């Protein structure tokens, strides 16, 4: 019997915010599909636990770096160290993100800056560092995590909405710049997904949210991870500059 070829066999993938939620699920799926994963998050312990899960499932042992995506110097270091070990970078998933919710008129400068610097600037810094490598290779896939909130806005989330709308515009612009080098850049806009972030919502809020989703359920991290797998695989080789909404029909 022939062994089944995995969809990311031999590919090297960097995944940010990989310690929990959607990022963790993407790391597990990519690991199962044969990718050599380079995982980043702020918590080294949480990353080690995800790495152990990937290894236990028969995946290639991940390389873990704890860093803050706001730190351009650390990002450049990570790319250099990764290249020393893997010699190439095929896939980048910019998933790291934070929320600091609050009404716009009372929002502090700090809460605005923290969200924009982590979500939008962090995505820019990683893209800039990795795209140089991908352009030299004349091959690469960049997947940015946007949100339906970046498409429709949300009361109490002006900073988060602005950061995610910015990621969409950044994705489209960079896709135009890098397309001729065979570096494809796309975004995923998840709707309401069952993660620690949504678990903190009250039951009444959850009921209201479910009414706005035609599918009538919250999504699972695996729903988003499967979209990321498609965009990372050879099946999406003629797709760039797109936003795939994974939201049960909330935004049409």
C-alpha positions as CSV (number, residue, x, y, z in Angstrom):
1,X,0.0,0.0,0.0
2,X,1.2,3.5,-0.8
3,X,1.2,6.0,2.1
4,X,-1.2,8.8,1.6
5,X,0.6,12.1,0.7
6,X,-0.1,14.7,3.3
7,X,-1.2,18.1,2.0
8,X,1.7,20.1,3.5
9,X,4.4,17.5,3.3
10,X,7.8,19.1,3.5
11,X,6.4,22.6,3.9
12,X,7.7,25.0,6.6
13,X,5.0,27.1,8.3
14,X,5.3,29.9,10.8
15,X,2.1,30.3,12.9
16,X,1.7,33.3,15.3
17,X,-0.5,33.2,18.3
18,X,-0.3,29.4,18.2
19,X,-0.7,28.7,21.9
20,X,-4.5,28.6,22.1
21,X,-7.8,29.0,20.2
22,X,-7.7,29.2,16.5
23,X,-3.9,29.4,16.3
24,X,-3.5,26.2,18.3
25,X,-6.0,24.4,16.0
26,X,-4.1,25.6,12.9
27,X,-0.8,24.4,14.4
28,X,-2.4,20.9,15.1
29,X,-3.9,20.6,11.6
30,X,-0.7,21.8,9.8
31,X,1.3,19.4,11.9
32,X,-1.0,16.5,11.1
33,X,-0.7,17.4,7.4
34,X,3.0,17.0,7.4
35,X,4.2,20.6,7.8
36,X,7.3,21.5,9.8
37,X,5.8,24.1,12.1
38,X,7.5,27.1,13.8
39,X,5.2,28.3,16.6
40,X,5.1,31.6,18.3
41,X,3.1,33.1,21.2
42,X,3.9,35.1,24.3
43,X,3.7,32.0,26.6
44,X,6.5,29.5,26.3
45,X,4.7,26.9,28.5
46,X,1.5,27.0,26.4
47,X,3.6,26.7,23.2
48,X,5.5,23.7,24.6
49,X,2.1,22.0,25.3
50,X,0.9,22.4,21.7
51,X,4.3,21.2,20.4
52,X,3.9,18.1,22.6
53,X,0.4,17.5,21.1
54,X,1.8,17.7,17.5
55,X,4.6,15.4,18.3
56,X,2.3,12.9,20.1
57,X,0.1,12.8,17.0
58,X,3.0,11.8,14.8
59,X,3.9,15.2,13.4
60,X,7.3,16.8,12.9
61,X,8.5,18.3,16.2
62,X,7.8,22.0,16.1
63,X,10.3,24.8,16.7
64,X,8.9,27.2,19.4
65,X,9.7,30.9,19.9
66,X,8.1,32.9,22.6
67,X,7.8,36.5,21.5
68,X,5.6,39.6,21.2
69,X,4.6,40.3,17.6
70,X,5.1,44.0,18.3
71,X,8.9,43.4,18.5
72,X,10.4,43.8,15.1
73,X,13.9,42.8,16.2
74,X,12.7,39.5,17.7
75,X,10.7,38.8,14.5
76,X,13.9,39.2,12.4
77,X,15.8,37.0,14.8
78,X,13.1,34.3,14.5
79,X,13.2,34.4,10.7
80,X,17.0,34.1,10.7
81,X,17.0,31.2,13.3
82,X,14.2,29.4,11.4
83,X,16.2,29.7,8.1
84,X,19.3,28.2,9.8
85,X,17.3,25.2,10.7
86,X,14.9,24.8,7.8
87,X,16.5,26.8,4.9
88,X,13.1,28.0,3.7
89,X,9.7,29.4,4.8
90,X,6.7,28.3,2.7
91,X,3.8,29.5,4.8
92,X,3.1,32.3,7.3
93,X,-0.1,32.4,9.3
94,X,-0.5,35.8,11.1
95,X,-3.0,34.8,13.8
96,X,-1.8,36.6,16.9
97,X,-4.3,39.2,18.1
98,X,-5.8,40.9,21.2
99,X,-9.0,42.7,22.2
100,X,-9.3,45.7,24.5
101,X,-13.1,46.4,24.2
102,X,-14.7,49.6,25.3
103,X,-16.9,52.4,24.1
104,X,-15.2,54.6,21.5
105,X,-15.7,57.9,23.4
106,X,-14.0,56.5,26.5
107,X,-11.3,54.5,24.8
108,X,-7.8,55.2,26.1
109,X,-4.8,55.8,23.9
110,X,-3.2,52.7,25.4
111,X,-6.2,50.5,24.5
112,X,-6.2,51.8,20.9
113,X,-2.4,51.4,20.5
114,X,-2.2,47.9,22.1
115,X,-4.8,46.5,19.7
116,X,-3.6,48.3,16.5
117,X,0.1,47.6,17.3
118,X,-0.5,43.9,18.0
119,X,-3.1,43.0,15.4
120,X,-2.2,45.3,12.5
121,X,1.4,46.3,13.0
122,X,2.4,42.8,14.2
123,X,0.9,41.4,11.0
124,X,2.8,43.9,8.9
125,X,6.1,43.2,10.7
126,X,5.9,39.5,10.2
127,X,4.8,39.9,6.6
128,X,7.7,42.2,5.9
129,X,10.3,39.9,7.5
130,X,9.0,36.7,5.8
131,X,8.1,38.1,2.4
132,X,11.8,38.9,1.7
133,X,12.5,35.1,2.1
134,X,9.5,34.1,0.0
135,X,10.4,36.5,-2.8
136,X,13.8,35.0,-3.1
137,X,12.3,31.5,-3.2
138,X,9.7,32.8,-5.7
139,X,7.1,30.9,-3.7
140,X,5.1,31.4,-0.5
141,X,1.7,31.6,1.1
142,X,0.7,34.3,3.6
143,X,-2.5,33.9,5.5
144,X,-3.7,36.8,7.7
145,X,-6.4,36.5,10.3
146,X,-9.0,39.3,9.8
147,X,-12.5,39.1,11.3
148,X,-16.1,39.8,10.2
149,X,-15.9,42.7,12.6
150,X,-13.4,44.3,10.1
151,X,-16.1,44.0,7.5
152,X,-19.2,45.2,9.4
153,X,-17.9,47.0,12.6
154,X,-19.1,46.4,16.1
155,X,-20.1,48.7,18.9
156,X,-17.5,48.6,21.7
157,X,-14.8,47.3,19.3
158,X,-13.7,50.4,17.3
159,X,-10.0,49.6,17.9
160,X,-10.4,45.8,17.0
161,X,-12.6,46.6,14.0
162,X,-10.1,49.2,12.7
163,X,-7.2,46.7,13.1
164,X,-9.0,43.9,11.3
165,X,-10.2,46.2,8.5
166,X,-6.6,47.3,8.2
167,X,-5.5,43.7,7.8
168,X,-7.9,43.2,4.9
169,X,-6.5,46.3,3.1
170,X,-2.9,45.3,3.9
171,X,-3.6,41.8,2.5
172,X,-5.0,43.1,-0.8
173,X,-2.2,45.7,-1.2
174,X,0.6,43.2,-0.5
175,X,-1.0,40.6,-2.7
176,X,-0.7,43.1,-5.6
177,X,2.9,43.7,-4.9
178,X,4.0,40.1,-4.4
179,X,1.9,38.3,-7.0
180,X,4.5,38.4,-9.7
181,X,6.9,36.6,-7.4
182,X,4.4,33.8,-6.8
183,X,3.9,34.9,-3.2
184,X,0.1,34.6,-2.5
185,X,-1.5,36.6,0.2
186,X,-5.0,36.0,1.5
187,X,-7.1,36.7,4.6
188,X,-9.6,34.7,6.6
189,X,-12.4,36.6,8.4
190,X,-13.9,34.3,11.1
191,X,-17.3,35.1,12.5
192,X,-18.2,34.0,16.1
193,X,-16.0,31.0,16.9
194,X,-16.1,28.9,20.1
195,X,-12.9,30.1,21.8
196,X,-11.9,31.5,25.2
197,X,-12.7,34.9,23.8
198,X,-16.4,34.0,23.1
199,X,-16.8,31.8,26.2
200,X,-16.5,35.0,28.3
201,X,-19.7,36.4,26.7
202,X,-23.0,36.1,28.7
203,X,-25.8,33.8,27.6
204,X,-28.0,36.7,26.5
205,X,-25.3,38.0,24.2
206,X,-24.8,34.6,22.8
207,X,-28.5,34.2,22.0
208,X,-28.5,37.5,20.2
209,X,-25.4,36.5,18.2
210,X,-26.9,33.2,17.2
211,X,-29.9,35.0,15.8
212,X,-27.6,36.9,13.4
213,X,-26.0,33.7,12.1
214,X,-28.1,31.9,9.4
215,X,-26.4,28.6,10.2
216,X,-27.7,29.0,13.8
217,X,-24.5,27.9,15.5
218,X,-21.2,29.2,16.6
219,X,-18.2,28.1,14.5
220,X,-15.4,25.8,15.8
221,X,-11.7,26.6,15.6
222,X,-11.4,23.6,13.2
223,X,-13.7,25.4,10.7
224,X,-11.1,28.2,10.5
225,X,-8.2,25.8,10.5
226,X,-9.5,24.0,7.5
227,X,-9.8,27.2,5.6
228,X,-6.2,28.0,6.5
229,X,-5.2,24.5,5.3
230,X,-6.8,25.1,2.0
231,X,-5.1,28.5,1.5
232,X,-1.7,27.0,2.6
233,X,-2.0,24.0,0.3
234,X,-1.4,23.7,-3.5
235,X,-5.1,23.6,-4.0
236,X,-5.2,27.4,-3.7
237,X,-2.4,28.2,-6.1
238,X,-4.4,30.7,-8.2
239,X,-6.0,32.5,-5.3
240,X,-4.6,35.8,-3.9
241,X,-5.9,39.0,-2.4
242,X,-9.0,37.4,-1.2
243,X,-10.9,37.4,2.1
244,X,-12.6,34.1,3.0
245,X,-15.4,34.6,5.6
246,X,-15.9,31.6,7.8
247,X,-19.0,32.9,9.7
248,X,-22.1,30.6,9.1
249,X,-23.5,33.2,6.7
250,X,-23.4,36.2,9.1
251,X,-22.0,38.5,6.4
252,X,-23.2,38.1,2.8
